[in-house]
Amino acid sequence: MEVFQRQLPGRSNRFHEPLISSMTQLVNELGKAITPLTDLPFPIFGHSIGTQT
């Protein structure tokens, strides 16, 4: 099994990129990132360490 990590724009080493401002945009971007990896069954894990107000 392989593990792949994706970092969202505006976070960590992608801090210089604009934040994603909508769930639709987030789903579209994640879809593009994982599509090449979906030839086998896979789980998705996500977490949050806070929120913006």
C-alpha distance matrix in Angstrom:
0.0 3.8 6.8 10.0 13.4 16.6 20.0 22.9 26.1 28.7 26.4 25.6 25.5 26.3 29.5 31.8 30.5 32.2 30.7 29.6 32.5 31.6 28.9 29.4 28.7 25.6 24.1 25.1 23.6 20.2 20.3 21.0 18.2 15.4 17.0 15.6 12.0 13.0 12.9 10.4 10.8 9.7 11.3 13.6 14.8 18.1 20.9 24.4 26.4 29.7 31.7 34.3 37.7
3.8 0.0 3.8 6.6 10.1 13.4 16.7 19.8 22.8 25.5 23.2 22.3 21.9 22.8 26.0 28.2 27.0 28.9 27.6 26.7 29.9 29.2 26.8 27.3 26.2 23.1 22.1 22.9 20.9 17.7 18.2 18.5 15.4 13.1 15.2 13.6 10.2 12.1 12.7 11.1 11.8 10.0 11.3 12.6 13.7 16.5 19.3 22.5 24.5 27.6 29.6 31.9 35.5
6.8 3.8 0.0 3.8 6.7 10.2 13.3 16.5 19.7 22.1 19.6 18.9 18.8 19.7 22.7 25.2 24.0 25.8 24.3 23.6 26.7 26.2 24.0 24.8 23.7 20.4 19.7 20.8 18.7 15.4 16.6 17.1 13.7 11.8 14.7 13.8 10.5 12.6 14.2 12.8 12.7 9.9 10.1 10.3 10.8 13.2 15.7 18.8 20.7 23.9 25.9 28.2 31.8
10.0 6.6 3.8 0.0 3.8 6.8 10.2 13.2 16.2 18.9 16.8 16.3 15.9 16.4 19.6 21.8 20.5 22.3 21.1 20.3 23.6 23.3 21.3 22.0 20.5 17.4 17.0 17.8 15.3 12.3 13.8 13.9 10.3 9.1 12.4 11.6 9.0 11.7 14.0 13.5 13.6 10.7 10.8 10.0 10.6 12.2 14.9 17.6 19.6 22.5 24.1 26.0 29.6
13.4 10.1 6.7 3.8 0.0 3.8 6.6 9.9 13.0 15.4 13.1 12.7 12.7 13.1 16.1 18.6 17.4 19.1 17.8 17.4 20.7 20.8 19.1 20.2 18.5 15.2 15.5 16.6 13.8 11.1 13.6 13.8 10.1 10.0 13.7 13.6 11.6 14.1 16.9 16.5 16.2 12.9 12.1 10.1 9.7 10.1 12.3 14.5 16.3 19.1 20.6 22.5 26.1
16.6 13.4 10.2 6.8 3.8 0.0 3.8 6.5 9.5 12.3 10.7 11.1 11.1 10.5 13.6 15.8 14.1 15.6 14.3 13.8 17.2 17.5 16.1 17.1 15.1 11.9 12.7 13.6 10.5 8.3 11.3 11.3 7.9 8.9 12.6 13.2 12.1 14.4 17.6 17.9 17.6 14.4 13.5 10.8 10.6 10.0 12.1 13.7 15.7 17.8 18.8 20.2 23.7
20.0 16.7 13.3 10.2 6.6 3.8 0.0 3.8 6.6 8.8 6.9 7.6 8.0 7.2 9.9 12.4 11.1 12.7 11.4 11.7 15.2 16.2 15.5 17.0 14.6 11.6 13.5 14.4 11.1 9.9 13.4 13.3 10.4 12.1 15.7 16.5 15.7 18.0 21.3 21.6 21.2 17.9 16.6 13.4 12.5 10.7 11.7 12.3 13.7 15.5 16.3 17.3 20.9
22.9 19.8 16.5 13.2 9.9 6.5 3.8 0.0 3.8 6.4 5.8 8.3 9.3 7.1 8.9 11.2 9.1 9.7 7.9 7.9 11.4 12.6 12.4 14.0 11.4 8.6 11.3 12.3 9.2 8.9 12.6 12.7 10.7 12.9 16.2 17.6 17.4 19.2 22.7 23.3 22.6 19.4 17.9 14.4 13.5 11.1 11.8 11.6 13.3 14.2 14.2 14.7 18.1
26.1 22.8 19.7 16.2 13.0 9.5 6.6 3.8 0.0 3.8 5.5 8.3 8.6 5.2 6.5 7.9 5.3 6.1 5.5 6.7 10.4 12.5 13.3 14.6 11.4 9.7 13.0 13.2 10.0 11.0 14.5 13.9 12.4 15.3 18.1 19.4 19.8 21.8 25.3 26.2 25.8 22.8 21.5 18.1 17.3 14.8 15.2 14.3 15.5 15.8 15.2 14.8 17.9
28.7 25.5 22.1 18.9 15.4 12.3 8.8 6.4 3.8 0.0 3.8 7.0 8.1 5.2 4.0 6.1 5.0 5.4 4.7 7.8 10.6 13.5 14.9 16.7 13.8 12.3 15.8 16.4 13.5 14.4 18.0 17.6 16.1 18.9 21.8 23.1 23.3 25.3 28.8 29.6 29.0 25.7 24.1 20.5 19.2 16.3 15.7 14.1 14.4 14.2 13.5 12.6 15.7
26.4 23.2 19.6 16.8 13.1 10.7 6.9 5.8 5.5 3.8 0.0 3.8 6.3 5.2 4.7 8.2 8.1 9.2 7.9 10.2 13.1 15.4 16.1 18.3 15.7 13.4 16.6 17.7 14.7 14.7 18.4 18.4 16.2 18.5 21.8 22.9 22.5 24.6 28.0 28.3 27.6 24.1 22.3 18.8 17.0 14.1 13.3 11.8 11.7 12.3 12.6 12.6 16.2
25.6 22.3 18.9 16.3 12.7 11.1 7.6 8.3 8.3 7.0 3.8 0.0 3.8 5.4 5.4 9.0 10.1 12.1 11.5 13.9 16.9 19.2 19.7 21.8 19.2 16.7 19.5 20.6 17.3 16.9 20.6 20.3 17.6 19.7 23.2 23.7 23.1 25.5 28.7 28.9 28.3 24.8 23.1 19.9 17.9 15.4 14.5 13.4 12.7 14.0 15.1 15.4 19.0
25.5 21.9 18.8 15.9 12.7 11.1 8.0 9.3 8.6 8.1 6.3 3.8 0.0 3.9 5.5 7.9 9.3 12.3 12.7 15.0 18.3 20.7 21.3 22.9 19.8 17.7 20.4 20.8 17.2 17.1 20.6 19.6 16.8 19.3 22.5 22.5 22.3 25.1 28.1 28.6 28.6 25.3 24.1 21.1 19.6 17.6 17.4 16.7 16.3 17.7 18.6 18.7 22.2
26.3 22.8 19.7 16.4 13.1 10.5 7.2 7.1 5.2 5.2 5.2 5.4 3.9 0.0 3.8 5.5 5.7 8.7 9.4 11.7 15.1 17.5 18.4 19.7 16.5 14.7 17.7 17.8 14.2 14.8 18.2 17.1 14.9 17.8 20.8 21.2 21.4 24.0 27.2 28.0 28.0 24.9 23.7 20.6 19.5 17.2 17.3 16.5 16.7 17.5 17.7 17.3 20.6
29.5 26.0 22.7 19.6 16.1 13.6 9.9 8.9 6.5 4.0 4.7 5.4 5.5 3.8 0.0 3.8 5.5 7.7 8.4 11.6 14.4 17.4 18.9 20.5 17.5 16.0 19.3 19.7 16.4 17.3 20.8 20.0 18.1 20.9 24.0 24.7 24.9 27.3 30.6 31.3 31.0 27.7 26.2 22.8 21.4 18.6 17.9 16.3 15.9 16.1 16.0 15.1 18.2
31.8 28.2 25.2 21.8 18.6 15.8 12.4 11.2 7.9 6.1 8.2 9.0 7.9 5.5 3.8 0.0 3.8 6.7 9.1 12.3 15.0 18.2 20.1 21.3 17.9 17.1 20.5 20.2 17.0 18.6 21.8 20.4 18.9 22.2 24.8 25.4 26.1 28.7 31.9 33.0 33.0 29.9 28.8 25.4 24.4 21.7 21.3 19.8 19.6 19.4 18.9 17.4 20.1
30.5 27.0 24.0 20.5 17.4 14.1 11.1 9.1 5.3 5.0 8.1 10.1 9.3 5.7 5.5 3.8 0.0 3.8 6.5 9.2 12.1 15.0 16.9 17.7 14.2 13.7 17.1 16.6 13.5 15.4 18.5 17.1 16.1 19.5 21.9 22.8 23.7 26.0 29.3 30.6 30.6 27.7 26.7 23.3 22.6 20.1 20.1 18.8 19.3 19.1 18.2 16.8 19.4
32.2 28.9 25.8 22.3 19.1 15.6 12.7 9.7 6.1 5.4 9.2 12.1 12.3 8.7 7.7 6.7 3.8 0.0 3.8 6.6 8.7 12.0 14.5 15.4 12.1 12.2 15.8 15.5 13.0 15.3 18.3 17.5 17.0 20.3 22.5 24.0 25.0 26.8 30.2 31.5 31.2 28.3 27.0 23.5 22.8 20.0 19.9 18.2 18.9 18.0 16.4 14.5 16.7
30.7 27.6 24.3 21.1 17.8 14.3 11.4 7.9 5.5 4.7 7.9 11.5 12.7 9.4 8.4 9.1 6.5 3.8 0.0 3.8 6.0 9.3 11.5 13.1 10.3 9.7 13.5 14.0 11.9 13.6 16.8 16.8 16.3 19.1 21.5 23.4 24.0 25.5 29.1 30.0 29.3 26.2 24.6 20.9 20.0 16.9 16.6 14.8 15.8 14.8 13.0 11.4 13.8
29.6 26.7 23.6 20.3 17.4 13.8 11.7 7.9 6.7 7.8 10.2 13.9 15.0 11.7 11.6 12.3 9.2 6.6 3.8 0.0 3.8 6.0 7.9 9.3 6.6 6.3 10.1 10.6 9.2 11.1 13.9 14.4 14.4 17.0 19.1 21.5 22.1 23.1 26.8 27.8 26.9 24.1 22.6 19.0 18.6 15.7 15.9 14.6 16.4 15.5 13.5 12.4 14.6
32.5 29.9 26.7 23.6 20.7 17.2 15.2 11.4 10.4 10.6 13.1 16.9 18.3 15.1 14.4 15.0 12.1 8.7 6.0 3.8 0.0 3.8 7.1 8.8 7.2 7.9 11.3 12.2 11.8 13.7 16.1 17.0 17.5 19.8 21.7 24.4 25.1 25.6 29.3 30.3 29.1 26.4 24.6 21.0 20.5 17.4 17.4 15.6 17.4 15.7 12.9 11.3 12.6
31.6 29.2 26.2 23.3 20.8 17.5 16.2 12.6 12.5 13.5 15.4 19.2 20.7 17.5 17.4 18.2 15.0 12.0 9.3 6.0 3.8 0.0 3.8 5.4 5.3 6.3 8.8 10.1 10.8 12.4 14.3 15.8 16.8 18.6 20.1 23.2 23.8 23.8 27.5 28.4 27.0 24.5 22.8 19.4 19.4 16.6 17.0 15.9 18.3 16.8 14.1 13.2 14.3
28.9 26.8 24.0 21.3 19.1 16.1 15.5 12.4 13.3 14.9 16.1 19.7 21.3 18.4 18.9 20.1 16.9 14.5 11.5 7.9 7.1 3.8 0.0 3.8 5.4 4.9 6.1 8.5 9.8 10.4 12.0 14.3 15.3 16.3 17.8 21.2 21.4 21.1 24.7 25.3 23.7 21.3 19.5 16.2 16.5 14.1 15.0 14.5 17.5 16.5 14.3 14.4 15.9
29.4 27.3 24.8 22.0 20.2 17.1 17.0 14.0 14.6 16.7 18.3 21.8 22.9 19.7 20.5 21.3 17.7 15.4 13.1 9.3 8.8 5.4 3.8 0.0 3.8 5.4 5.3 6.2 8.6 10.0 10.6 12.5 14.4 15.6 16.3 19.8 20.6 20.1 23.6 24.6 23.4 21.5 20.3 17.4 18.4 16.5 18.0 17.9 21.0 20.2 18.1 17.9 19.3
28.7 26.2 23.7 20.5 18.5 15.1 14.6 11.4 11.4 13.8 15.7 19.2 19.8 16.5 17.5 17.9 14.2 12.1 10.3 6.6 7.2 5.3 5.4 3.8 0.0 3.8 5.6 5.1 6.1 8.6 9.8 10.8 12.4 14.4 15.4 18.5 19.6 19.8 23.3 24.7 23.8 21.7 20.7 17.6 18.5 16.4 17.9 17.7 20.5 19.8 17.8 17.4 19.1
25.6 23.1 20.4 17.4 15.2 11.9 11.6 8.6 9.7 12.3 13.4 16.7 17.7 14.7 16.0 17.1 13.7 12.2 9.7 6.3 7.9 6.3 4.9 5.4 3.8 0.0 3.8 5.5 5.2 6.1 8.4 10.0 10.6 12.3 14.1 17.0 17.5 17.8 21.5 22.4 21.4 18.8 17.5 14.2 14.8 12.7 14.2 14.3 17.3 17.1 15.6 15.9 18.1
24.1 22.1 19.7 17.0 15.5 12.7 13.5 11.3 13.0 15.8 16.6 19.5 20.4 17.7 19.3 20.5 17.1 15.8 13.5 10.1 11.3 8.8 6.1 5.3 5.6 3.8 0.0 3.8 5.5 5.2 6.0 8.7 9.9 10.5 11.7 15.2 15.6 15.2 18.8 19.7 18.5 16.4 15.5 12.6 14.0 12.7 15.1 15.9 19.3 19.4 18.2 18.9 21.1
25.1 22.9 20.8 17.8 16.6 13.6 14.4 12.3 13.2 16.4 17.7 20.6 20.8 17.8 19.7 20.2 16.6 15.5 14.0 10.6 12.2 10.1 8.5 6.2 5.1 5.5 3.8 0.0 3.8 5.6 5.1 6.4 8.8 10.2 10.6 13.8 15.2 15.0 18.4 20.0 19.6 17.9 17.6 15.1 16.9 15.9 18.3 19.1 22.3 22.4 21.1 21.3 23.4
23.6 20.9 18.7 15.3 13.8 10.5 11.1 9.2 10.0 13.5 14.7 17.3 17.2 14.2 16.4 17.0 13.5 13.0 11.9 9.2 11.8 10.8 9.8 8.6 6.1 5.2 5.5 3.8 0.0 3.8 5.4 5.2 6.3 8.9 10.2 12.7 14.0 14.8 18.3 19.9 19.7 17.6 17.3 14.5 15.9 14.7 17.0 17.7 20.6 21.0 20.1 20.3 22.8
20.2 17.7 15.4 12.3 11.1 8.3 9.9 8.9 11.0 14.4 14.7 16.9 17.1 14.8 17.3 18.6 15.4 15.3 13.6 11.1 13.7 12.4 10.4 10.0 8.6 6.1 5.2 5.6 3.8 0.0 3.8 5.4 5.0 6.2 8.4 11.1 11.4 12.1 15.8 16.8 16.3 13.9 13.5 10.7 12.3 11.7 14.5 15.9 19.0 19.9 19.5 20.4 23.2
20.3 18.2 16.6 13.8 13.6 11.3 13.4 12.6 14.5 18.0 18.4 20.6 20.6 18.2 20.8 21.8 18.5 18.3 16.8 13.9 16.1 14.3 12.0 10.6 9.8 8.4 6.0 5.1 5.4 3.8 0.0 3.8 5.4 5.4 5.8 9.3 10.2 10.0 13.5 15.0 14.8 13.2 13.6 11.6 14.2 14.2 17.4 19.1 22.4 23.3 22.8 23.7 26.3
21.0 18.5 17.1 13.9 13.8 11.3 13.3 12.7 13.9 17.6 18.4 20.3 19.6 17.1 20.0 20.4 17.1 17.5 16.8 14.4 17.0 15.8 14.3 12.5 10.8 10.0 8.7 6.4 5.2 5.4 3.8 0.0 3.8 5.7 5.5 7.9 9.9 10.8 13.9 16.1 16.7 15.3 16.2 14.3 16.7 16.7 19.7 21.2 24.2 25.2 24.6 25.2 27.8
18.2 15.4 13.7 10.3 10.1 7.9 10.4 10.7 12.4 16.1 16.2 17.6 16.8 14.9 18.1 18.9 16.1 17.0 16.3 14.4 17.5 16.8 15.3 14.4 12.4 10.6 9.9 8.8 6.3 5.0 5.4 3.8 0.0 3.8 5.9 7.2 8.2 10.1 13.3 15.1 15.6 13.7 14.4 12.5 14.4 14.6 17.6 19.3 22.0 23.5 23.5 24.3 27.3
15.4 13.1 11.8 9.1 10.0 8.9 12.1 12.9 15.3 18.9 18.5 19.7 19.3 17.8 20.9 22.2 19.5 20.3 19.1 17.0 19.8 18.6 16.3 15.6 14.4 12.3 10.5 10.2 8.9 6.2 5.4 5.7 3.8 0.0 3.8 5.6 5.3 6.5 10.0 11.4 11.8 10.0 11.2 9.9 12.6 13.7 17.1 19.5 22.5 24.2 24.5 25.8 28.9
17.0 15.2 14.7 12.4 13.7 12.6 15.7 16.2 18.1 21.8 21.8 23.2 22.5 20.8 24.0 24.8 21.9 22.5 21.5 19.1 21.7 20.1 17.8 16.3 15.4 14.1 11.7 10.6 10.2 8.4 5.8 5.5 5.9 3.8 0.0 3.8 5.4 5.4 8.3 10.7 11.8 11.2 13.2 12.6 15.8 17.0 20.5 22.9 26.0 27.6 27.6 28.7 31.6
15.6 13.6 13.8 11.6 13.6 13.2 16.5 17.6 19.4 23.1 22.9 23.7 22.5 21.2 24.7 25.4 22.8 24.0 23.4 21.5 24.4 23.2 21.2 19.8 18.5 17.0 15.2 13.8 12.7 11.1 9.3 7.9 7.2 5.6 3.8 0.0 3.8 5.8 7.4 10.3 12.4 12.1 14.6 14.5 17.5 19.0 22.5 24.9 27.8 29.7 30.0 31.1 34.2
12.0 10.2 10.5 9.0 11.6 12.1 15.7 17.4 19.8 23.3 22.5 23.1 22.3 21.4 24.9 26.1 23.7 25.0 24.0 22.1 25.1 23.8 21.4 20.6 19.6 17.5 15.6 15.2 14.0 11.4 10.2 9.9 8.2 5.3 5.4 3.8 0.0 3.8 5.9 7.5 9.4 8.7 11.3 11.8 14.8 16.8 20.4 23.2 26.1 28.3 29.0 30.6 33.7
13.0 12.1 12.6 11.7 14.1 14.4 18.0 19.2 21.8 25.3 24.6 25.5 25.1 24.0 27.3 28.7 26.0 26.8 25.5 23.1 25.6 23.8 21.1 20.1 19.8 17.8 15.2 15.0 14.8 12.1 10.0 10.8 10.1 6.5 5.4 5.8 3.8 0.0 3.8 5.3 6.8 7.1 10.2 11.2 14.8 17.1 20.8 23.8 27.0 29.1 29.6 31.3 34.3
12.9 12.7 14.2 14.0 16.9 17.6 21.3 22.7 25.3 28.8 28.0 28.7 28.1 27.2 30.6 31.9 29.3 30.2 29.1 26.8 29.3 27.5 24.7 23.6 23.3 21.5 18.8 18.4 18.3 15.8 13.5 13.9 13.3 10.0 8.3 7.4 5.9 3.8 0.0 3.8 7.0 8.9 12.5 14.3 17.8 20.5 24.2 27.3 30.4 32.6 33.3 35.1 38.0
10.4 11.1 12.8 13.5 16.5 17.9 21.6 23.3 26.2 29.6 28.3 28.9 28.6 28.0 31.3 33.0 30.6 31.5 30.0 27.8 30.3 28.4 25.3 24.6 24.7 22.4 19.7 20.0 19.9 16.8 15.0 16.1 15.1 11.4 10.7 10.3 7.5 5.3 3.8 0.0 3.8 6.3 10.1 12.8 16.1 19.2 22.9 26.3 29.3 31.8 32.7 34.9 37.9
10.8 11.8 12.7 13.6 16.2 17.6 21.2 22.6 25.8 29.0 27.6 28.3 28.6 28.0 31.0 33.0 30.6 31.2 29.3 26.9 29.1 27.0 23.7 23.4 23.8 21.4 18.5 19.6 19.7 16.3 14.8 16.7 15.6 11.8 11.8 12.4 9.4 6.8 7.0 3.8 0.0 3.8 7.2 10.3 13.7 17.0 20.6 24.1 27.2 29.6 30.6 33.0 35.9
9.7 10.0 9.9 10.7 12.9 14.4 17.9 19.4 22.8 25.7 24.1 24.8 25.3 24.9 27.7 29.9 27.7 28.3 26.2 24.1 26.4 24.5 21.3 21.5 21.7 18.8 16.4 17.9 17.6 13.9 13.2 15.3 13.7 10.0 11.2 12.1 8.7 7.1 8.9 6.3 3.8 0.0 3.8 6.7 10.0 13.3 16.9 20.4 23.5 26.0 27.1 29.6 32.6
11.3 11.3 10.1 10.8 12.1 13.5 16.6 17.9 21.5 24.1 22.3 23.1 24.1 23.7 26.2 28.8 26.7 27.0 24.6 22.6 24.6 22.8 19.5 20.3 20.7 17.5 15.5 17.6 17.3 13.5 13.6 16.2 14.4 11.2 13.2 14.6 11.3 10.2 12.5 10.1 7.2 3.8 0.0 3.8 6.6 10.1 13.5 17.1 20.2 22.7 24.0 26.7 29.6
13.6 12.6 10.3 10.0 10.1 10.8 13.4 14.4 18.1 20.5 18.8 19.9 21.1 20.6 22.8 25.4 23.3 23.5 20.9 19.0 21.0 19.4 16.2 17.4 17.6 14.2 12.6 15.1 14.5 10.7 11.6 14.3 12.5 9.9 12.6 14.5 11.8 11.2 14.3 12.8 10.3 6.7 3.8 0.0 3.8 6.7 10.3 13.8 17.0 19.3 20.4 23.0 26.0
14.8 13.7 10.8 10.6 9.7 10.6 12.5 13.5 17.3 19.2 17.0 17.9 19.6 19.5 21.4 24.4 22.6 22.8 20.0 18.6 20.5 19.4 16.5 18.4 18.5 14.8 14.0 16.9 15.9 12.3 14.2 16.7 14.4 12.6 15.8 17.5 14.8 14.8 17.8 16.1 13.7 10.0 6.6 3.8 0.0 3.8 7.0 10.6 13.6 16.2 17.8 20.7 23.8
18.1 16.5 13.2 12.2 10.1 10.0 10.7 11.1 14.8 16.3 14.1 15.4 17.6 17.2 18.6 21.7 20.1 20.0 16.9 15.7 17.4 16.6 14.1 16.5 16.4 12.7 12.7 15.9 14.7 11.7 14.2 16.7 14.6 13.7 17.0 19.0 16.8 17.1 20.5 19.2 17.0 13.3 10.1 6.7 3.8 0.0 3.8 7.1 10.4 12.7 14.1 16.9 20.1
20.9 19.3 15.7 14.9 12.3 12.1 11.7 11.8 15.2 15.7 13.3 14.5 17.4 17.3 17.9 21.3 20.1 19.9 16.6 15.9 17.4 17.0 15.0 18.0 17.9 14.2 15.1 18.3 17.0 14.5 17.4 19.7 17.6 17.1 20.5 22.5 20.4 20.8 24.2 22.9 20.6 16.9 13.5 10.3 7.0 3.8 0.0 3.7 6.8 9.3 11.3 14.5 17.6
24.4 22.5 18.8 17.6 14.5 13.7 12.3 11.6 14.3 14.1 11.8 13.4 16.7 16.5 16.3 19.8 18.8 18.2 14.8 14.6 15.6 15.9 14.5 17.9 17.7 14.3 15.9 19.1 17.7 15.9 19.1 21.2 19.3 19.5 22.9 24.9 23.2 23.8 27.3 26.3 24.1 20.4 17.1 13.8 10.6 7.1 3.7 0.0 3.8 5.6 7.6 10.9 14.1
26.4 24.5 20.7 19.6 16.3 15.7 13.7 13.3 15.5 14.4 11.7 12.7 16.3 16.7 15.9 19.6 19.3 18.9 15.8 16.4 17.4 18.3 17.5 21.0 20.5 17.3 19.3 22.3 20.6 19.0 22.4 24.2 22.0 22.5 26.0 27.8 26.1 27.0 30.4 29.3 27.2 23.5 20.2 17.0 13.6 10.4 6.8 3.8 0.0 3.8 7.2 10.4 13.6
29.7 27.6 23.9 22.5 19.1 17.8 15.5 14.2 15.8 14.2 12.3 14.0 17.7 17.5 16.1 19.4 19.1 18.0 14.8 15.5 15.7 16.8 16.5 20.2 19.8 17.1 19.4 22.4 21.0 19.9 23.3 25.2 23.5 24.2 27.6 29.7 28.3 29.1 32.6 31.8 29.6 26.0 22.7 19.3 16.2 12.7 9.3 5.6 3.8 0.0 3.7 7.1 10.0
31.7 29.6 25.9 24.1 20.6 18.8 16.3 14.2 15.2 13.5 12.6 15.1 18.6 17.7 16.0 18.9 18.2 16.4 13.0 13.5 12.9 14.1 14.3 18.1 17.8 15.6 18.2 21.1 20.1 19.5 22.8 24.6 23.5 24.5 27.6 30.0 29.0 29.6 33.3 32.7 30.6 27.1 24.0 20.4 17.8 14.1 11.3 7.6 7.2 3.7 0.0 3.8 6.6
34.3 31.9 28.2 26.0 22.5 20.2 17.3 14.7 14.8 12.6 12.6 15.4 18.7 17.3 15.1 17.4 16.8 14.5 11.4 12.4 11.3 13.2 14.4 17.9 17.4 15.9 18.9 21.3 20.3 20.4 23.7 25.2 24.3 25.8 28.7 31.1 30.6 31.3 35.1 34.9 33.0 29.6 26.7 23.0 20.7 16.9 14.5 10.9 10.4 7.1 3.8 0.0 3.8
37.7 35.5 31.8 29.6 26.1 23.7 20.9 18.1 17.9 15.7 16.2 19.0 22.2 20.6 18.2 20.1 19.4 16.7 13.8 14.6 12.6 14.3 15.9 19.3 19.1 18.1 21.1 23.4 22.8 23.2 26.3 27.8 27.3 28.9 31.6 34.2 33.7 34.3 38.0 37.9 35.9 32.6 29.6 26.0 23.8 20.1 17.6 14.1 13.6 10.0 6.6 3.8 0.0
